[in-house]
Structures are given as structure tokens and as C-alpha cells.
Amino acid sequence: LKVAIIGAGPAGLCAARHLFAPGSGFTGCLYEQAGDLGGTWLYSDATGKDRFGLPIHSTLYYDLWTNLPKETMTYPDFEYVEEERSYLPASRVLQYLVDYADNYNLHQYIKLHHHVSRVAPVGNSWSVTALELSTKVEHVNMFDAVVVCSGQNIIPVYPQVDGLARFSGRQLHSKEFRKASAFEGKRVLIIGLGPSGIDISFCLLPVAKQIIISHNKPNVQGFLLPSEVKIKPLVTMMQDKTVSFSDGTEEEVDVIIYCTGYTYHYPFLTPECGLIVDQYVTPLYRHFINIEHPTMCLLGIPRKCPYQYMVDYQVRAFMKILRGDVPLPSKETMLTEMEDDRDRRAEEGQRKKDYHTMNSVRNEEFFKQLAKLGDLKPIPPVILKIFNEAFMAAIRDFLNFRKAVYKILDDENYTKISTRTSNAGVKYAERQFEVNQETELSRKGLQLKSMEDFNNEKNKNDLPVVDNEIQSVIQGVGEEVEVNLEKIQFEEVISETKITDIKDEAALLETTFTKTSKEDLVNETMIETENCSSIKVEAVVEVARPIMNYNSKEEDNGNNESLKIAVNGGRLSLGLQESITKPICGDEIVKIIQTEEESTFR
């Protein structure tokens, strides 16, 4: 069977890897409009249209990092090589896709600079018209099946606002946002409180004069945003540079950035294809098979689910359907199932544009149905667990969620380790330190002092607080956790206790967080413990370049003493530098005490 694949992004590459694998029984080609593979992960400084007059597909902005961990963004049969981090820069994701294409020798099937302008059914076959952009030669080829992989983020959505055309400042969609430096000293209004809106607000913090976010969410209590960002309700009117909001207030702004999402768009599909695109795509069986013409599928339409796993399952199920290995239900049955799903979503109050959107509950059933449809092994539950945890973490604490490193232990279990300040956290803390370099910075427990201020402290026991924006924290989750090259085992960890990695080049290689005898701990860790009667470790703390102040007496008297740690302030205290620690000896205890106002080490 001959198959046409449209789009060389993550979905198209996955389709080519399976369909054109040796012995698969399929042949064909992959059409790509751009000059390279990668789809939306192919960054370009340019916006608008390319040199051929076609819309630039990429939605990336400079220095974008993923909002989901790589553990939920890998194909089932291809891992990231030598990558310990979970949250990655966009360039690393693109390299992963290139590595994937190289590994499966996919380049031979990709026709770059080929713009597909028309797809139409002809009997039991498909006619695909593609313009070779470099030569302006149009090619028409026949195929037995078509796999559409042209992406989700194509056509930007703009809100309906009175006076939109009367605004005299600059207006752009997040698709056109590239570098924050272009907004130096500007008063910026961001419309939309989704991931892009929040992330762009952090990007703008160091340069913009003012940042305002307008949203339509009924409750934003779960969103932790910098204090400099002003939150406003819906925009009701624009005039010149004045923007009015639904609460009756007004603001003067220079730039409006619309972070309001995208709509599905398939201009190359003729009406004969039988699909209707009106905020969602219908009629599709299981959100990807064209019910009117089941030899066509559209990969990657559902949102808020592990994308690479989804397209991998979809294409493998589609292959079995094309071969006749697994039967499809009748057209009537497929339509009924689709309509039932649509009606349930409508009854729940979902908007039409969200009819393909999944969530923690729907994902489980969605992947179960995909596996059943293709007679495939079910998705490992750990993938959905990590996805759900990471998705909620981004909502709860956007400043810090990218600190996390997830480690998959088996099909059911994983660990979550937080090892460094997040990209957004670094930017925010750097800006805060610059703004407050002559005074103590205090924001919800974050108190940094410059090294000079610290050295001038008369009472060295009164040390600055270090909260979880700066420290490296391991969330206790049980089992064995691998951190860098050292191993730390947790036998019992209270859920409210945060435990962090300690790094000492020669001293601490491995330990067990539990009450234990000196001999056992020495055997496990190779710590030199002269004059140590016992060791009790409730938590071990690591900060960047810490200064330690021991109150313990020279001779061990058996009393528990405190280890106090100070950060030497400024940019060097952001989890970016090497750590210097010393072994815990005697009866010293390191505790993390959480209060409503701050986090402090005692």
C-alpha cells in the first residue's frame, strides 16, 4: 500500500518511522513545506510569511523551554540520549527529532519544500497535489491512504473586542513573539492566562516597563505569578492606547500580545474528504480516523495528553486497520460513539474548541481505547501519572515547576527530584536581585543578601533565609533515587518533609535517610566519623556555594546541635554553581522548618 504523509513534525516522523519500516508492507513519501524537519519545533527568527509567501509554521520564541517533562514527550521506542534533565530547551527537542529521523533513516522519504495544496478522494484512492517550491513544479500523485500530520498550532485565534482596530499600539499573537528584547521599556498587555501567556510574562520581566495579564478564568488562586505582574479581567474596549476592563478600570499600554490559542486548519482538504472543521474536526472516530473515508487519518489532534505516545499509538493502530489485521466498527457505530462523546462534553459545559481536549480522567480511557483499537499493549500507567503530576505542577507553581527531574522506575512508579532553579526562576530571581541589590530582598520567604552585606553581619547566627526557589529539593517518594552519580535511598520519608541532595566530592556517596547506627552509616557512606557517637539525619540540604556555621561544641556532649546554612547572595546563589558541603558528624540534625511566611533551615 502506498501512503502519503503530510508534515514532518513529531507526528509525521512517527508515521514515517512505522509505515516505512523494513517489512511493513507500506511505501510512500512524506511532504514537508519547510526546508527542514521538526514542525513547530523548528525555530525561526522570522514571522509572518516565508520567502515563498507561505505562512511560517513555527510558534516558538527564543529561549523557550518545554512545559512538560521529556518523559512524557518521548516516543515509546526511542529515548533521549545522555539527558538527565526533564524540562528541556526547544533546541534539545529539535535535536531529539533529528536523532529520531537519523536512527530510523527517515530522510530518504522526506520531500522538503513541498507544499501540499490539494487532497481529494478518487474512488478508493487519494489524489495528492504538491507544489515543489524551489522549482514551482506541481506534482499530482495517487496514494492508497493519507496521514495528515500538519499540526495543531496553525491559525491564531483572536478575541472579539470592541475597538480592536482602534488600538494605536502594536498588536501581535504569541505565534509572532520571538525575543523579549523587542519590548524593552514597553507597557505590555498579555491577553490569556494559559502556559504561553504566563511564560511570556516571565520572559518580559527583565525588560518591560509594565506587564498586565487579562484573563477570563473564574479563579486564579492556583497561579503563582510575580508581584510585578498585574492581573486584570476581560478587556471590554480599546481606544488609542487605552484599554478598558470589565471591572471598570483602564490601563495605558504600548503592546498587546494575544496568547489566545489556535484553531484547527486543513485548507488542502477538499469538501469531498467529508470533514468539517469548525473549532473542532468532525466526523472522526477516536479523534483521528476519518469516518467518511477510513483510509485517511489525522494524527495528533487531541490536546493535553502525552503527544508522542498518542501519535505512536494512533499510527500503529491505523496500520493494522489498513492491513485488515483489526476491523473497524460499522460507520453507524463509529458516528454514534463520536456523537455520544461530543454530547457528553457539551453537557459538561465544554466549548466546541475543547471537544478534542483530554484531561487526567479522559486520558486513561482515551489510551485504553487506542490500545484496544490497534490490539496494542496498553500505555505504561507511569507515563500518565507523570503527565498528570507535571501538568498540575505547572499550574500550581509556574516559577519553579521546571526544577523537577522525573525518573521512571518501572511501568507503574516514578520519582520526582528537584535539583536546580528553573529557567523562569533564574530569570525572576536575577531581576529581583538587580532591582533590590542595595536592600534585603524579601518576597514570600525569599531573603537574599549580597556577599558584602553578609560579611558585615555582626551576628553570624542570624543568617538569611533560603527558600525553595533557590535550594535544590528532592521530594521524598520512596524507593531508590538516582541523583547525578550518587545514590540516595529513602526508606521512610514523611510526605511533608522536603529532602535534598548533598554533594561532597570525597565524603558522601550513598546514605539511607533513617535512624541508623554509626557503623551502618559509615559502611554505607565512607564518612570519616571520629568522635561521632551517633548520626541522625532528618534531611540533608544543598544550596549553591553554601557557607556553613556550626554551633556544635568541640567535644561531642550528646546534645543535638543545629547546622545553619547561608547563601552568599546574588546571582551565584541561584543553584547554578557547584556545591560545597561537609559531612554531618556527631548528633547534629538538619531540619527544614516550613511556616506560612517562610521556609528556613535550622
N, C-alpha and C positions, 0 to 999 in steps of 0.2 A: 504494500500500500504506500502511496506517495502522499506526504503530508507537508503542508505549508505552515510555518511558524512565523508569527508577526511580532517582532520586538525581541531585542537581545538584552533585556534586563534580567533580573533574578528568575522570573517565571519562564521566559523564553529559553534561557540557558539550561534550566532544569528540564524543560520539554525536549530540547535537542539531546541532552545527555542520555535520556531514556529512549526516546524514539529512534535515534540514530546510532544506538549502541550496536556493536557487532552481534549479529544473530537475532536482532529484534524483529526482523521481518518488515521494517519500515525504511523508506528512503525519503528524500525531500531536501528542503533548504530552509534557512532562517533569514527573513528580511529585517534589516535594521536601517532606519533612516539616518542615524548619526554616523559619525566617522569612526566610532569605536563601540565596544560593548559596554554594558554597565547600566543602561537605562537611567533611572533617576539618580543613581549613584555616580554618574559621570559628571563631574563638576565643570562648570564653565563660568568665566567672569561675565560673559555676555548674557544679556537678557533680551526678551522680545523675539526677534526672528534671526535665523542663521543666514549664512551667505547665499543660501538657495531660496530665501524668502519664506521658509517654513518655521513654525513656532519651535523655540528651543525647549526641549523636553525637561531638562534638569530643573529641580526645585531646590537644589542645595544652596546653602550660603556658606561663606568662608568660615572655616573653623567649626563646622557643625559636627557634633558628636551624636552617637545613637541614643535614642530614648529607651531602648530595650537591650538587655544583655545579649551577647553573641550566642549564648547557649540556646536562645530561642530564635536565633537568626541564622542558624546553620542548616545545611541540607542533612538529612539523616545519615548519609554515607560519606560525608566529607567535612572534616573538622578544620578549624583554624590551626595553622602551624606555628608553634612556639609563641603563643599569645596567651599570657596569663590574665590580662585584663578582661573584664566582661563588657564594659562600655568602651566603644572604640570611636576614633575619628572616622569621618566618611571615607577618607583616602584608604584606610585599612580595609573597609568593607569592599571598596572597589578592587583592591588587590586580591582579596579573597575570591571575588567573582572571576578575576583574570586567572588566578590559580586553578579555579574550578574548570574553566574553559581549557586551560593548558592540560590539566590532568586527564580530561576526557577527550582531548583532541577535537574540540568543537569548532575551532576557527575555520576549518575546511568547509563547514556548512553555512557560514555566515556571509550574507551578501550585504556589505556595508554601503552606505549612501544609496539605499534603495527605498524609495517612498511608495508604500502601498496606497493606491488611490481608489481601488475598487475590488470588492469581494462579492461574488454572486453565485448562487447555486445554478448548476446546469444539469438537469436530470439528477443522477446520483453522484455527480462530481461537483467540483468547485472551480470557478474561473477567478484567477487572481491577477490583477493588473498592477504592475510595479514600474515606477519611473526610475531609471538609473540616473541619479542626479548629476554625476560628473560628465555624462555624455548626452544627457537629455533624450536617451533612447527608452521607449516604453516597451515593456515585455508583458505578454499575456501567457500564462501557463495554467495547465489543468492539474488538479490535485484530487485525491480521494477524500481528504479530510483537511480541516483548517483548525489551528490552535491559535487563538488570539491572546497575545501577551503584551498589549500596548500600555499597560499600567493604569493606575487609579488616578494619579495626580496630573490631570491633563488640562482641564478647563477651570480656571479660578472662579470661585463664587464671590459675588459682591452683595452686600446688604442693600435693601431698599431704604434709602434715607432721603428725606426732603432736603433739597438744596445741595445734593452731592455734586452737581455740575457747577454750583456757585462757589465752591470752596476754592480759594485762590492760592493755597499752598500746594505742596507736592502730594500726590496720592499714588500708592503702589500696593500691589498684592505681595504677600510673603514670598510668592514664587519668584519675584523680581529682586528680593532682598539678597544682597551679596556680602557687603562689608560694612561694619559699624562705623568706620571712619568717615563714611559719606554723610553721617548725621551729626558731625561734631557741632556742639553748641546749639542744637535744634531742640525745639519743643515737640515731642513725638507722641501722637495718639495711636495706640495699638487697639484695633477692634478685634476681639476674640481672645478668650482665655483658655485656649487649648494648648497643647505642647509647644506649637510653633510660637504662639503669642508670648508664652512665658519665657521660652528660651531666647527669643529675640530681645525681650526686655532685659535679660541678663547681659546679652551682648552689647546693648546700648548703654548700660550703666556707666562705664568709664568715660563716655564721650558726650552723651546727650545732656542738654540743659535740664530737661524735664521729661518724665515718662508717665503717661497715663494709659491705663488699660480699661477699655469699655467692654462690658460683657452682658450676657443675658442669663447667667447661671443664678438660680434662686438662692444658693448657699455656697459661699466661698470660704467657709471656715477651715476647710481642709487644705487650702492652698497657703503655703508659706512664701510670701513674697518680700523682697527687700523693702524697708521702710520708705525709701525714696520713691517707690512706685505708687502712684495714686490710683485708686480703684474707683471706677465710675460705672453707673448703669448704662442702659442703652442710649445711643445717640438718637436724638429726635429731629435735629435740624442743623444745617451748616450755612454759614453766610460769611464770605470773605475768609478770614482765618478764625472766626468764632464758631465754636461747636457747642450746641445746647444738648443737655442730657435730660432723661426722663424724670430726674429728681428736681428739675427746675434750675440747676446750676449751669454755668457756662465756663468754658476754658478757651484761651487763645493758644493755638497750636500752629506749627510750621509744616508738619508732615503727618500724614495718616497712612498707617500700614494695616492693610486688611489681612488678618490671619483667620480667614473665614472658610477655609477648606476648598474642596474641589468637587466637580461633578463628573460623572462618567461620560465618555465621549468616544464614539466609534464612527466617524464620518465616512469611512471607507466601506461600511456595510450597507449594501443596497436594501431597499424595503423587502425584496424577495427573501432576504435572510430570515425574516419573520420575527425580528427582535424589536422591542420598543424600549427606548431609553428616555425616561422621564424621572430624573433624580435617582432612579434605580433601574435595573435591567430585567426585563421580563419577556417571554417566559423562560426561566432557567430551572432545570432540575438540579437540586442540591447546590444551587448557586453557581453552577458552572456549565452545565450541558444544555445546549440549545434544544428545547423540546420540539420545536418545529422541524429542525434538521439536526438530529443527534450525532452527525459526523462533524459537527462544529462544537468546540468548547471555548470558553473564555476563562482563562486561568487568573487567579489572584484577585477576584472581585471583593470578597468579604474583607472587612476591616476588623481591627482589634483581635487578631489571632496570630499565632506563630506562622509568619508568612512563608518561609522556605519549606517548612514541614507541610503546610497546606498545599502549595503548588506541586510538591513532590507526590503527595498522595493523590491529588487530582489527576496529574498526567499519567501515573501508573494505573489508576482506575480506568481512565479514558482509553489507554492502550488495550486493556483487556476487553473493553466494550467493543472497540474497533475489530479486534481479532475474533470476537464472538465467544471468548472464554467465559464471560459473565453476561447474562441477559439484562436488558433494561426493562422496567415495568412498561405497561401499555401507556400510550400518550395520555389517555384519560386519567390514569392513576398518577402519573407524574404531574399533570396540571392540578389535580385535586390536592396533592401534597403541597405543591408550591402555594396554592391559594390559601390553604389552611395556615401555613406558616405566615403568610402576609397578613391574614385576618387576625391572627393572634398578636402579631406585632402592633397592628392598628389598635386593637382593644387595649393594649398596654400603654397606648399613648405615644408610640414611636412615630417619628416623622418619616415620610416616604424615603428621604435620603438616607435613613438609617436602617432600611429593610435588609441590607446585606451586612449590618454590623453585628458582631458577635460580642459575647461577654463571658465571664467566668463559668456561668451555667451553660450557656449555649455552646461554648467551645467544646465541652466534653461530649455533648450529644452530636455536634457537627462532625467531629473527627471520628466518632464511633460509626456514624452513618457512612462517612467516606471509606473507612476501612471495610465495612460490610459490603458496600457497593463494589469495591475492587477486589474483594476477598484478600485483604491485606492484613498484616499484623497490626494490631492497634498501636496508636501513638504511645510512647512511654509516658505514663502519668506524670513523671517528674518534669517533663517539658511544659505541660500546662500549669503545674504547680509554680514553677519558676516564673512563667509568663504572668500569672495572676499576681504573684507577690511583687514582681518588678513593676507591673502596671500601677498597682496601688501605691507603691513606694514613690513613684514619680509624682503622684497626686499629693501625697502626704508631705513630702519634703523635697521639692524640686532643687533646692540648693545643694543637697547632699546625696541624692539617690545614686549618682554615678560613682560614688565611692565603693559601692558593693562589688565584690567578686564572688560569683557563684561557682561552686564545684559540684558536679554531678557525681554522686556516689554509686548509684545503680538506677534501675528504671523507676524506682519509687522515691528515692531520697536524695537530698542535696544539702550542701552547707552554704551559708551566706556569710561572707567575710568582708569587712570594710577596712581597706588598707591605706587609703590616701585621700587627701582632699579632692573633691570633684572638680572638674573643669570649671563649672559655674561657680563653685565655692571659692576657687582660687581667684577668679576674676573679681568676685564680690569682695573678698577679704583684702585683696590688694588695693582696691578702690577705697575701701573703708580706712585702711591704714594710711593711704596718701592724704585723705581728707582730714584724718584725725592724728596726724603724725606728731603734733605737739601736745596732745592731750590723751588721756586714757580713753580707749575705745570700749564702749560698753553697749552691747545690744543683745538682750536676752541671754545673758551669761557669757558672752564673748568679751573678754577683757584682755587686750594686748598692750604691752608697754614696749617702748623702744629699749634697746640694749643699754643705752646711756641712762635712761630713767631707772632701769632695773638695777644697774650698778650703783646708782645714787641712793637706793633704798636703804634706810637706816636699819630697818628690821627685816632681815633676810627671811625670817619665818613667815612674813606677810607677803606671800607670793601671788602673782597674778593667776587668775583662773584660766583653765584651758577647757573649752567645751568640745562637744563632738563635731564642731565644724573644723577643728584643727587636728584633733587626735586621730589616730588610726584605731578603729574599733572592730573587734570580731564579735559578732552576735553569737552567743552560745547556742549551738543547735545539736550537740551530741555527736557521737561517732568521732572518727579521726579526721582532722582537718589539715590539709597541706598548705603551708604558707611559705612562699618563696622556696628556700631549700631546707628550711627547718620544719619539724613536725611538732604539732601540739595536740595532745589528746585531751578531750573533755570527758570525764567520767560522769560528772554531775554538775549541771550549771543551772542556777536559778534563772528563770526567764527574764526577770527584771535586771539582772546583772549584766553589765557590758564588760567583756574581757578582751584585752588587746594583745597583739603580738609584741614580744620583746625580742630585740635583736642584739646579740653581743657576739662579736666575731669569734671569740675563743671560749666563751663561757657557757652559754645556754643553747643547746641544740634541741633538746626534747624534754618535755616535762608533763606531768599529769596534774590537772587542777583538782586536787582533793587533799584532805588531810592525810599526810603520809609521814613515815619515819625518815629521819635524816639519811639513813643508809640507803633506803629505797630511792630517794630523790637523787642522791649522789650517784648511785649506779645508773640511773636513767639519764642524768644530765651532765655528768662530769664537772659539776661545780666544785671548786675548792671551798671547803666549808670548815676551816679550822675555827675552833671555839664556837661552833654553831650547835646549840643543844637541840633545836628543832626548827622546822621550817613550815610555815603556814601561808599558803598563797590563796587569797580570795580573788585577786585579779592582778594582772600584770599590765602595766601601762607603758605605751610607747608614744613619744612625741618627737618632733623634729629637733635635733640638736638640743636635748634637754639639759638643764642644769639641775643637779641633784643636791639636796640639803638633808643630810641625815641628822636626826636628833638623838640617835641611839648612843648609849654610853660606850666607852672604850671596852669595858668588860661586860659581857652579857650577864644581866641580872635576871633574865627570865621574863621581864616585862615586855609587853607588846609596844613597839615604838612605831612612829609614822615615817613614811618616806614621802617627802614633798618634792614636787617637780615644778619647775618654772620653764616657761618658754622664753627664748631670748628675743622674741618680738619681731615684728616687721615681716618682710617677705620671706625671710629664711625660716619662718615658723609655720609654713603652710603645708607641711607634710611632703615637701619636695626634696629636702636634703637628707643625708644619711643620718641614722640614729645612733646615739652613743648612750649606752646603758651600763650598769654594773649589776652583778648577781645580787640577789636578795639573800641576806645572811642573818643569822640569829632568829629572833622571834618577830621580825618586822612584818608588818602587814601593809599591803597596798589596797586601798578601797576606792571605789568610785561612788561618791555620795550624790544622788540625784535629788534636787529640790525643785520647787516650782520656778524659782528665779534663776537658778544657775546649776551648772554641773561642776563639781570641784573634786580634786583628788586629796585624800588625806592619808 
